[in-house]
């Protein structure tokens, strides 16, 4: 009789534990393991408290610097895309996010008018020159003194599809 009562208590607990384990493994975030991995190089970390553009250019990789803030709704929409792209393209493209709400000095030297704004550089460290700037709403900034092309930017929300299109135009293939 005692064994029967014990099984009435133990069996439902075992079933709940198994179901809970199955639910956890089916519903855990897919990028949970990716977030735990540190970047290949600390300079390739997504979130920046400072940006040394010359050092980033020295790696010989295309670069995208996104300026935004936590208070900006389109910036918050882009956050998971930036995390995903940074993880997928680690070591092939440098993706940096600068929160100008927290660190306003990050944008010094950049003609930042609105957030989010992304700046693009080729693997040679030169400003990206889009074949069709109007298609992706790209702006090209020229030096007032020399007329030289110094920056290429996209202002506003940039979805993953468009981001990867720019990467492809800069010679970066699909993610691993």
C-alpha positions as CSV (number, residue, x, y, z in Angstrom):
1,X,0.0,0.0,0.0
2,X,2.8,2.4,0.8
3,X,4.5,1.7,-2.5
4,X,1.3,2.6,-4.4
5,X,1.0,5.9,-2.6
6,X,4.7,6.6,-3.2
7,X,4.3,6.0,-6.9
8,X,1.3,8.4,-7.0
9,X,3.6,11.1,-5.8
10,X,6.8,10.3,-7.6
11,X,5.5,9.4,-11.0
12,X,3.8,12.8,-11.6
13,X,7.0,14.6,-10.4
14,X,9.1,12.6,-12.8
15,X,6.7,13.3,-15.7
16,X,6.8,17.0,-14.9
17,X,10.6,17.1,-14.8
18,X,10.8,15.3,-18.2
19,X,8.2,17.7,-19.7
20,X,10.0,20.7,-18.2
21,X,13.3,19.6,-19.6
22,X,11.8,19.0,-23.1
23,X,10.1,22.5,-23.0
24,X,13.4,24.2,-22.0
25,X,15.5,22.6,-24.7
26,X,12.8,23.3,-27.4
27,X,12.3,26.9,-26.3
28,X,15.7,28.2,-25.3
29,X,16.9,31.1,-27.5
30,X,18.8,29.9,-30.5
31,X,21.6,32.4,-29.9
32,X,22.0,31.5,-26.3
33,X,25.3,29.6,-27.0
34,X,26.4,32.3,-29.4
35,X,26.0,35.1,-26.8
36,X,28.1,33.1,-24.4
37,X,31.1,33.0,-26.8
38,X,33.4,35.9,-26.7
39,X,34.3,37.6,-30.0
40,X,37.3,36.3,-31.9
41,X,39.0,39.6,-31.1
42,X,37.9,42.2,-28.5
43,X,38.0,44.9,-31.3
44,X,35.2,42.9,-33.0
45,X,32.8,43.2,-30.1
46,X,29.5,44.7,-31.1
47,X,29.1,47.3,-28.4
48,X,31.8,50.1,-28.3
49,X,32.6,52.6,-25.6
50,X,35.2,54.0,-28.0
51,X,35.9,53.7,-31.7
52,X,39.4,53.7,-33.0
53,X,38.6,53.8,-36.7
54,X,42.2,53.6,-37.9
55,X,42.8,50.5,-35.8
56,X,39.6,48.9,-37.2
57,X,40.7,49.7,-40.7
58,X,44.0,48.0,-40.0
59,X,42.3,44.6,-39.9
60,X,41.6,44.6,-43.6
61,X,37.9,43.8,-43.2
62,X,34.8,45.7,-44.3
63,X,33.4,47.8,-41.5
64,X,29.9,49.0,-40.5
65,X,29.5,51.4,-37.6
66,X,26.0,51.9,-36.4
67,X,25.2,54.9,-34.2
68,X,22.0,54.7,-32.1
69,X,20.6,55.0,-28.6
70,X,18.4,52.9,-26.3
71,X,15.8,55.7,-26.4
72,X,15.4,55.4,-30.2
73,X,12.7,52.9,-31.3
74,X,14.2,52.1,-34.7
75,X,17.6,51.5,-32.9
76,X,15.9,49.1,-30.6
77,X,14.4,47.3,-33.6
78,X,17.8,47.0,-35.2
79,X,19.5,45.7,-32.0
80,X,18.8,41.9,-32.5
81,X,19.7,42.2,-36.2
82,X,23.1,43.8,-35.3
83,X,23.7,41.0,-32.7
84,X,22.9,38.3,-35.2
85,X,24.9,39.8,-38.0
86,X,27.9,40.5,-35.7
87,X,27.9,36.8,-34.6
88,X,27.3,35.4,-38.1
89,X,30.0,37.5,-39.9
90,X,32.5,37.6,-37.0
91,X,36.0,37.8,-38.5
92,X,34.7,38.7,-42.0
93,X,33.0,42.1,-41.4
94,X,33.5,44.4,-38.4
95,X,30.1,45.4,-37.1
96,X,30.2,48.0,-34.3
97,X,27.3,49.7,-32.4
98,X,27.9,53.0,-30.7
99,X,25.3,54.1,-28.2
100,X,25.5,57.9,-28.5
101,X,22.9,58.3,-25.8
102,X,25.3,56.9,-23.3
103,X,28.6,57.8,-25.0
104,X,28.0,61.0,-27.1
105,X,31.7,61.4,-27.9
106,X,31.6,58.3,-30.0
107,X,30.2,60.2,-32.9
108,X,32.9,62.9,-32.9
109,X,34.3,63.2,-36.4
110,X,31.2,61.7,-38.0
111,X,28.4,63.9,-39.6
112,X,25.7,62.3,-37.5
113,X,22.3,64.0,-38.1
114,X,19.9,61.3,-37.0
115,X,19.9,58.0,-35.3
116,X,20.2,55.3,-36.3
117,X,22.9,56.0,-38.9
118,X,25.3,53.5,-40.3
119,X,28.7,54.3,-41.8
120,X,30.4,51.8,-44.2
121,X,34.1,51.2,-45.1
122,X,35.6,48.7,-47.5
123,X,38.3,46.2,-46.5
124,X,40.8,48.7,-47.8
125,X,39.6,51.3,-45.2
126,X,38.1,53.5,-47.9
127,X,34.5,54.7,-47.8
128,X,32.2,52.3,-49.4
129,X,31.0,53.5,-52.9
130,X,27.6,52.0,-53.6
131,X,26.9,51.2,-57.3
132,X,23.4,52.7,-56.9
133,X,23.3,55.1,-53.8
134,X,19.7,55.9,-54.3
135,X,18.6,52.3,-54.2
136,X,19.6,51.9,-50.5
137,X,19.3,55.6,-49.7
138,X,23.0,56.0,-49.1
139,X,24.7,59.4,-48.7
140,X,28.2,60.1,-49.7
141,X,30.1,62.8,-47.8
142,X,32.9,64.8,-49.5
143,X,35.7,66.8,-47.9
144,X,35.0,70.5,-48.2
145,X,38.7,71.1,-48.7
146,X,39.6,68.5,-51.3
147,X,36.3,67.2,-52.6
148,X,37.5,63.7,-51.7
149,X,34.9,61.1,-50.8
150,X,35.4,60.6,-47.0
151,X,32.3,58.8,-45.8
152,X,29.3,56.8,-46.9
153,X,26.3,56.6,-44.6
154,X,22.7,55.2,-44.5
155,X,20.4,57.2,-42.2
156,X,17.5,55.4,-40.5
157,X,16.5,51.8,-39.9
158,X,18.5,49.3,-42.0
159,X,17.1,45.8,-42.1
160,X,19.1,42.6,-42.3
161,X,18.4,42.1,-46.0
162,X,19.7,45.5,-47.0
163,X,22.6,45.2,-44.6
164,X,23.7,41.9,-46.2
165,X,23.1,43.4,-49.7
166,X,25.7,46.1,-48.8
167,X,28.1,43.5,-47.4
168,X,27.7,41.5,-50.7
169,X,28.5,44.6,-52.7
170,X,31.6,45.0,-50.6
171,X,32.7,41.5,-51.5
172,X,31.5,39.6,-48.5
173,X,29.9,36.3,-49.2
174,X,27.1,34.6,-47.2
175,X,27.6,33.9,-43.5
176,X,29.2,30.6,-42.4
